């Protein structure tokens, strides 16, 4: 079911991700899954982002028919006060230009409109949740629009229910906890932890209207990971939802979309080969991490004080210079600690037998990779919905412990500096042994197995992709009948 016969014209889906690596890669992996099922997949991005996706597309095309197609539309950087080549959130020279970047993104409607005309016949548009304007664009072309969510159902349900009930409006401070009426678990939230979009009611309204008028929502998750929230999403009467993850398991069969520099991958894995099972902690905060010098220093000192082996992956610029690094630090931790600047083979590191814990920023892609690798987690959310996701990992699934129990906020100016002793305690918990972490590891390894079953033939995510393909084929047939 969900595959197409040779007599049928292949279903043609156009995939249009938001211009950030954390959005592009999971959508690309979803397109690969669709292509494996006989869908003609066209992936759309801008010139400066093409190198992130081209290797995976080329590899996929050596395995599947019909071939996946890469189409480029120009990004109006100069028209919106951005430097040439600034086409990805990571390339912003300063956060003050974020507004310019989003205005440029909204200006992509016309080039995408022209491209959809050139690509006809197109059967559906799969676009990022941050492109609410693509719902009306798809309607202009008489095709369904599917929202691609780069996060799971738990934060999606929380956002929907918060928008309906608005309990945060009745609290006396940003730190006062509140619950969401009717939420499947009695989770406590605070105003300071809500995604930044709740400070922009107009944008929130656009996103909500687009969700309610789209054909459905594709989510990189699987039913067994958040079953209560799958049922809750259905119950509140939202659009069709298709859980097709963990999509990184499809991507793992293909070449990495990152550049492997100077043999760093092999050197890191060889370093891990020398360590005992479940003895190493991996630390990574994603591509958008911007710590203060003080926070970098406390993190470094905490890792050193823990006494346990670690691999610390940071952006090539660390989000800052190296002035923060304690004098002689790398020499003192040599042999026990490995600092990887730039690209790190995260999936391979996490799946290595020596890695027993992951200090995670709660970005959804990293959550899926950590869970699929079966490692215990220590949470350190930084922005967006990551503080909400921490509740899922810690309070619902019980596969994680927070690094820090103090005041947390999405606003940089409100963030407390997490002290070195908190970091050291978190590392010791993850790899220091004991029944608590053993229980966390058992639970996450059970989820890892359930994730593998979900994407296998007959699994829940495999069946949801079948349901999606069949539904869109039915839409096409109805559309063609109406045009006769």
C-alpha distance (Angstrom), angle and dihedral (degrees) to the residues before:
residue distance angle dihedral
X1 . . .
X2 3.78 . .
X3 3.80 94.4 .
X4 3.77 121.5 107.7
X5 3.80 130.3 -123.3
X6 3.79 122.3 -122.4
X7 3.81 90.1 -113.1
X8 3.80 92.9 61.7
X9 3.78 124.4 80.6
X10 3.80 103.4 -112.7
X11 3.78 115.2 -102.5
X12 3.81 105.9 -102.4
X13 3.81 116.1 -144.1
X14 3.80 124.1 -179.5
X15 3.83 114.2 -150.7
X16 3.80 117.9 -156.2
X17 3.83 115.6 178.4
X18 3.77 130.3 -170.5
X19 3.80 112.3 -99.0
X20 3.78 100.6 -100.6
X21 3.79 127.1 94.8
X22 3.81 92.4 -122.3
X23 3.81 88.7 58.4
X24 3.80 100.5 38.1
X25 3.80 99.8 50.8
X26 3.84 99.7 53.4
X27 3.81 90.9 44.9
X28 3.80 89.6 49.9
X29 3.81 90.2 50.5
X30 3.81 88.9 50.1
X31 3.80 89.5 51.8
X32 3.81 88.7 52.0
X33 3.82 90.0 53.5
X34 3.81 90.3 50.3
X35 3.82 91.1 48.3
X36 3.81 89.7 52.5
X37 3.80 86.6 59.9
X38 3.82 94.1 53.6
X39 3.81 99.0 -93.1
X40 3.79 118.6 142.9
X41 3.80 102.1 -126.6
X42 3.80 123.9 -163.4
X43 3.81 115.4 -170.4
X44 3.81 118.0 -158.3
X45 3.79 126.5 -159.2
X46 3.81 141.8 134.5
X47 3.84 129.8 -87.2
X48 3.80 97.4 -99.4
X49 3.82 92.1 50.0
X50 3.79 98.5 47.3
X51 3.82 93.9 90.6
X52 3.82 90.0 62.4
X53 3.78 93.4 61.1
X54 3.81 108.0 25.0
X55 3.85 98.1 83.2
X56 3.80 92.1 52.8
X57 3.79 92.0 46.3
X58 3.80 91.1 50.4
X59 3.80 91.8 50.0
X60 3.80 92.3 46.7
X61 3.79 90.4 51.2
X62 3.80 90.8 57.1
X63 3.81 88.6 59.2
X64 3.80 108.1 34.4
X65 3.78 141.9 49.5
X66 2.98 133.1 -119.5
X67 3.82 92.3 43.9
X68 3.79 121.1 -118.0
X69 3.79 113.9 -115.4
X70 3.81 129.3 -143.8
X71 3.79 117.0 -151.1
X72 3.80 125.6 -174.8
X73 3.80 127.6 -148.0
X74 3.78 122.0 -173.6
X75 3.79 119.3 -107.2
X76 3.85 114.4 -137.9
X77 3.82 96.2 -136.6
X78 3.81 97.8 147.3
X79 3.82 92.3 46.6
X80 3.80 89.0 61.4
X81 3.78 101.9 41.9
X82 3.80 97.0 -96.2
X83 3.80 126.1 133.8
X84 3.79 118.3 -104.1
X85 3.80 111.3 -82.4
X86 3.81 94.2 19.4
X87 3.81 95.3 133.8
X88 3.81 102.6 130.7
X89 3.81 131.6 58.9
X90 3.80 89.7 -119.4
X91 3.82 90.3 58.5
X92 3.82 95.1 58.6
X93 3.82 106.3 120.2
X94 3.81 90.6 -152.8
X95 3.80 134.1 13.4
X96 3.81 88.9 -127.6
X97 3.82 86.9 75.0
X98 3.81 93.5 60.5
X99 3.81 91.2 100.2
X100 3.80 90.6 53.1
X101 3.79 89.6 50.1
X102 3.81 93.8 52.5
X103 3.81 91.4 47.5
X104 3.80 88.9 53.1
X105 3.81 89.4 49.3
X106 3.81 91.0 53.7
X107 3.81 88.4 51.3
X108 3.82 89.2 64.4
X109 3.80 90.3 82.5
X110 3.82 94.4 91.3
X111 3.83 97.2 48.4
X112 3.81 90.6 44.9
X113 3.81 90.0 48.8
X114 3.81 90.2 52.7
X115 3.79 91.4 47.3
X116 3.80 93.3 51.4
X117 3.80 87.8 54.6
X118 3.81 90.8 51.3
X119 3.81 92.7 47.7
X120 3.80 97.5 52.6
X121 2.95 129.5 175.4
X122 3.81 92.8 55.8
X123 3.80 118.7 163.2
X124 3.82 101.5 -166.7
X125 3.79 142.9 -6.7
X126 3.81 118.1 -130.0
X127 3.79 107.3 -164.0
X128 3.77 137.6 167.0
X129 3.79 119.6 -90.1
X130 3.83 87.9 -118.1
X131 3.82 89.8 66.7
X132 3.84 100.9 71.9
X133 3.80 90.3 158.2
X134 3.81 90.7 67.7
X135 3.81 90.9 74.3
X136 3.79 91.7 68.3
X137 3.81 90.6 38.9
X138 3.81 90.5 56.2
X139 3.81 89.1 48.1
X140 3.82 89.0 54.0
X141 3.81 87.0 58.4
X142 3.83 92.8 43.5
X143 3.81 92.5 -119.8
X144 3.82 131.7 120.1
X145 3.79 120.4 -101.6
X146 3.80 120.0 -143.9
X147 3.79 119.9 -161.2
X148 3.79 115.3 -133.8
X149 3.80 111.4 -148.3
X150 3.81 115.3 -160.0
X151 3.79 90.3 -162.4
X152 3.80 134.4 55.9
X153 3.78 135.2 -93.0
X154 3.81 95.4 -98.0
X155 3.83 94.5 68.4
X156 3.80 90.5 37.3
X157 3.81 91.2 55.1
X158 3.80 90.7 44.3
X159 3.82 91.7 52.0
X160 3.81 92.5 47.4
X161 3.80 94.0 47.7
X162 3.80 93.3 43.9
X163 3.79 89.2 52.9
X164 3.82 90.6 51.0
X165 3.82 99.9 43.3
X166 3.84 101.5 23.6
X167 3.82 96.1 -160.4
X168 3.81 89.4 165.8
X169 3.81 89.5 71.4
X170 3.81 92.3 67.1
X171 3.82 99.4 51.5
X172 3.79 121.1 102.6
X173 3.81 97.8 -137.8
X174 3.79 142.4 15.8
X175 3.80 90.0 -106.7
X176 3.82 98.3 49.4
X177 3.84 110.0 111.4
X178 3.79 123.1 -129.5
X179 3.82 137.8 172.9
X180 3.80 130.2 -130.4
X181 3.84 113.8 -117.5
X182 3.81 111.8 -116.1
X183 3.80 95.1 7.0
X184 3.84 111.8 148.9
X185 3.82 92.9 -119.7
X186 3.83 127.9 35.1
X187 3.79 93.4 -115.3
X188 3.79 120.4 168.2
X189 3.80 117.8 -136.1
X190 3.81 132.9 -179.6
X191 3.79 130.8 -148.8
X192 3.81 90.6 -119.9
X193 3.81 90.9 60.2
X194 3.81 97.0 52.6
X195 3.81 118.4 110.9
X196 3.79 114.2 -94.0
X197 3.82 91.6 -111.6
X198 3.83 89.3 76.5
X199 3.81 87.0 70.1
X200 3.83 88.9 60.8
X201 3.83 108.5 58.9
X202 3.81 92.7 177.8
X203 3.82 92.6 57.3
X204 3.80 90.7 43.0
X205 3.79 88.9 54.2
X206 3.80 92.1 50.5
X207 3.80 91.5 51.2
X208 3.79 92.8 47.7
X209 3.82 94.5 47.5
X210 3.80 90.6 48.2
X211 3.81 90.6 51.1
X212 3.79 93.4 50.4
X213 3.81 93.7 48.4
X214 3.81 98.5 43.2
X215 3.80 124.4 94.9
X216 3.79 92.9 -114.3
X217 3.79 148.9 -52.9
X218 3.82 128.4 -90.3
X219 3.81 112.8 -152.5
X220 3.80 129.1 -168.7
X221 3.79 94.4 -134.5
X222 3.79 139.4 86.0
X223 3.78 131.5 -122.1
X224 3.81 97.5 -115.4
X225 3.81 91.1 53.9
X226 3.82 95.3 61.9
X227 3.83 108.2 4.8
X228 3.81 95.7 155.6
X229 3.79 90.5 55.6
X230 3.79 93.9 46.3
X231 3.81 87.9 55.6
X232 3.81 91.5 43.4
X233 3.80 91.7 51.9
X234 3.82 90.6 51.3
X235 3.81 91.7 46.1
X236 3.78 96.9 55.1
X237 3.80 89.9 57.6
X238 3.79 101.8 -115.3
X239 3.77 124.4 151.3
X240 3.79 126.4 -66.3
X241 3.79 111.8 -67.9
X242 3.79 126.3 -153.6
X243 3.81 117.2 -164.5
X244 3.82 104.5 -159.8
X245 3.82 103.2 160.2
X246 2.88 166.0 162.4
X247 3.81 79.8 53.4
X248 3.81 92.0 174.8
X249 3.81 87.1 74.9
X250 3.81 87.2 66.6
X251 3.80 91.4 45.8
X252 3.80 90.5 51.3
X253 3.80 88.7 68.1
X254 3.80 90.7 59.6
X255 3.83 135.6 59.1
X256 3.78 117.6 -77.8
X257 3.78 115.3 -97.6
X258 3.79 89.8 -139.0
X259 3.77 126.2 90.3
X260 3.79 112.9 -108.0
X261 3.80 106.0 -140.8
X262 3.83 129.4 -159.8
X263 3.77 96.4 -22.0
X264 3.80 90.6 -64.2
X265 3.80 92.6 143.9
X266 3.80 95.0 56.3
X267 3.82 92.8 42.4
X268 3.81 91.4 53.3
X269 3.79 93.7 48.0
X270 3.81 92.2 46.2
X271 3.81 88.6 52.2
X272 3.81 89.3 53.1
X273 3.81 91.6 48.1
X274 3.80 88.2 68.2
X275 3.82 94.0 56.3
X276 3.80 130.1 86.7
X277 3.80 122.5 -105.2
X278 3.83 115.4 -77.3
X279 3.82 91.3 -1.5
X280 3.83 101.8 114.3
X281 3.81 129.7 76.5
X282 3.81 118.7 -149.0
X283 3.81 117.1 -149.5
X284 3.81 123.5 -165.4
X285 3.80 132.5 148.4
X286 3.79 101.1 -170.7
X287 3.77 132.3 -112.2
X288 3.82 97.7 -61.5
X289 3.82 99.7 53.0
X290 3.80 114.5 133.1
X291 3.80 111.4 178.1
X292 3.78 125.6 177.0
X293 3.81 117.2 -113.8
X294 3.80 88.5 -108.1
X295 3.80 92.1 54.3
X296 3.80 92.4 47.9
X297 3.80 89.3 51.4
X298 3.81 94.1 49.6
X299 3.80 90.5 48.5
X300 3.80 91.7 50.7
X301 3.80 93.0 47.9
X302 3.80 91.7 47.1
X303 3.79 92.4 53.2
X304 3.79 89.8 49.1
X305 3.81 93.3 47.4
X306 3.81 92.8 49.8
X307 3.79 91.3 72.4
X308 3.82 90.7 -145.2
X309 3.83 129.8 115.0
X310 3.80 116.2 -97.0
X311 3.80 143.7 176.8
X312 3.80 112.2 -149.3
X313 3.81 115.7 -166.3
X314 3.79 116.1 -166.1
X315 3.77 136.4 169.1
X316 3.80 113.2 -84.6
X317 3.80 88.1 -104.9
X318 3.81 92.0 35.6
X319 3.78 86.7 -131.1
X320 3.83 83.3 -75.9
X321 3.78 139.4 27.0
X322 3.78 122.7 -76.4
X323 3.81 95.1 -101.3
X324 3.79 89.0 107.0
X325 3.80 94.5 60.8
X326 3.83 113.2 107.5
X327 3.80 112.0 -112.4
X328 3.79 111.8 -89.7
X329 3.80 91.9 4.5
X330 3.79 100.3 138.6
X331 3.81 91.5 46.4
X332 3.81 91.3 51.4
X333 3.81 93.8 51.4
X334 3.82 95.6 37.7
X335 3.79 111.0 135.2
X336 3.80 92.2 16.0
X337 3.79 100.6 51.1
X338 3.80 129.6 39.6
X339 3.82 121.2 -163.9
X340 3.82 111.8 -159.8
X341 3.81 115.2 -165.1
X342 3.77 117.8 -159.2
X343 3.79 121.2 -6.5
X344 3.81 119.3 19.1
X345 3.83 125.3 -177.4
X346 3.79 91.9 -117.4
X347 3.81 99.4 174.3
X348 3.80 91.8 48.9
X349 3.80 92.5 45.4
X350 3.80 92.8 50.8
X351 3.80 93.1 47.7
X352 3.81 93.0 49.3
X353 3.82 112.7 112.8
X354 3.85 90.9 -126.5
X355 3.81 94.8 61.1
X356 3.79 113.3 88.1
X357 3.80 102.7 161.6
X358 3.78 142.7 31.6
X359 3.83 126.0 -154.6
X360 3.78 97.6 -150.3
X361 3.81 136.1 -172.5
X362 3.83 89.7 -146.4
X363 3.79 95.5 -112.8
X364 3.80 104.8 158.7
X365 3.81 96.3 -123.9
X366 3.80 90.3 53.4
X367 3.81 90.0 46.4
X368 3.81 90.4 55.4
X369 3.82 92.3 46.2
X370 3.79 92.3 47.5
X371 3.80 93.0 48.1
X372 3.82 93.4 46.1
X373 3.81 88.3 51.7
X374 3.80 92.7 51.3
X375 3.82 98.1 -127.1
X376 3.81 127.6 145.1
X377 3.80 115.1 -112.2
X378 3.80 138.0 -136.9
X379 3.81 110.9 -163.6
X380 3.81 127.2 -136.8
X381 3.83 107.6 164.1
X382 3.80 118.6 -164.7
X383 3.81 112.9 177.5
X384 3.81 148.8 -19.0
X385 3.82 115.2 22.7
X386 3.81 93.0 -20.1
X387 3.81 94.0 104.0
X388 3.80 89.4 53.8
X389 3.80 90.9 48.4
X390 3.78 89.9 53.4
X391 3.82 87.5 65.8
X392 3.81 90.7 56.6
X393 3.80 93.8 50.1
X394 3.81 97.1 41.8
X395 3.81 106.5 30.0
X396 3.81 104.4 27.7
X397 3.81 108.2 28.0
X398 3.82 95.8 25.3
X399 3.80 93.1 -148.1
X400 3.80 94.9 121.4
X401 3.78 144.7 46.4
X402 3.81 124.3 -152.0
X403 3.79 117.2 -110.0
X404 3.81 89.4 -144.9
X405 3.80 131.0 28.6
X406 3.80 96.1 -170.9
X407 3.81 129.7 99.5
X408 3.81 113.2 -45.6
X409 3.79 130.1 -165.9
X410 3.79 140.9 171.7
X411 3.83 87.8 -138.6
X412 3.80 112.6 91.6
X413 3.79 93.0 -146.0
X414 3.82 91.0 56.5
X415 3.79 97.7 47.1
X416 3.78 117.2 117.1
X417 3.79 118.8 -138.4
X418 3.80 107.1 -107.9
X419 3.81 104.8 -131.7
X420 3.79 125.9 -126.3
X421 3.80 93.1 -114.3
X422 3.83 90.9 59.0
X423 3.81 90.0 52.2
X424 3.81 91.5 48.6
X425 3.83 91.3 50.3
X426 3.81 92.1 50.2
X427 3.80 92.6 50.3
X428 3.80 91.6 47.4
X429 3.80 90.2 51.6
X430 3.81 93.4 51.3
X431 3.80 99.0 48.6
X432 3.79 105.4 10.9
X433 3.80 94.7 88.0
X434 3.79 129.1 -121.6
X435 3.79 137.3 128.4
X436 3.82 95.5 -83.8
X437 3.80 95.4 62.8
X438 3.81 91.3 36.7
X439 3.82 89.0 58.6
X440 3.82 91.2 47.1
X441 3.80 90.0 50.4
X442 3.82 92.4 49.4
X443 3.80 91.1 52.0
X444 3.79 94.9 47.5
X445 3.81 92.2 47.2
X446 3.79 89.5 52.7
X447 3.81 88.0 53.0
X448 3.81 90.5 48.2
X449 3.80 90.2 56.5
X450 3.80 91.2 46.9
X451 3.81 89.2 51.5
X452 3.80 91.4 53.4
X453 3.79 90.3 49.5
X454 3.81 91.3 48.6
X455 3.81 94.1 60.6
X456 3.82 95.1 40.2
X457 3.80 119.2 97.1
X458 3.79 108.0 -72.5
X459 3.82 93.0 17.1
X460 3.80 122.7 127.7
X461 3.82 96.2 -101.3
X462 3.81 92.2 44.0
X463 3.80 88.7 52.5
X464 3.81 92.6 47.2
X465 3.82 89.8 55.1
X466 3.82 87.8 50.5
X467 3.80 89.8 50.6
X468 3.80 90.8 49.5
X469 3.81 93.7 50.3
X470 3.80 92.9 45.9
X471 3.80 92.0 48.0
X472 3.79 93.0 50.9
X473 3.81 91.2 46.6
X474 3.80 88.4 53.7
X475 3.82 89.9 49.6
X476 3.79 89.8 52.2
X477 3.79 92.4 50.1
X478 3.81 91.3 50.5
X479 3.79 90.8 47.9
X480 3.80 92.4 49.9
X481 3.81 91.6 48.4
X482 3.79 91.1 52.2
X483 3.80 90.6 52.8
X484 3.82 94.6 54.5
